[in-house]
Amino acid sequence: QVQLVESGGGLAQPGGSLRLSCAASGFTFTERVMAWFRQAPGKDREFVVAMGRYSTQYAEGVRGRFIASRVNANNTIFLQMNSLNPEDTANYYCAASFAVFETTWTDARSFQHWGQGTQVAVSS
């Protein structure tokens, strides 16, 4: 049974940092593209970052502020979020995919498995 469990969300001040984690189980972790998406109230789910075996893609709005990483030995991915601003407020979801082509990584429909999400709020 595939499980993705996010943690680490919470409240941060503008300019602050948070670190999200996602623990995966039930599949061969190294074969999957792992990603973070987010969804703000009233908005569509939005791509944040995806990590394959050899490359990482970031959304334009988070590049240079967010750093994604994966530890294959622990079946875990992380999202270090720095210089947070109120526009980063959203539910953040971990996702896993068999997608081969990097051009599909930004599309939520390419991801077969999802976590339940962790809430991030940025406010003073």
Salt bridges, closest charged atoms under 4 A:
GLU46 OE1 - ARG38 NE 2.73
GLU60 OE1 - ARG63 NH1 2.57
ASP88 OD1 - ARG38 NH1 2.90
ASP88 OD2 - ARG65 NH1 2.75
ASP107 OD2 - ARG109 NH2 2.76
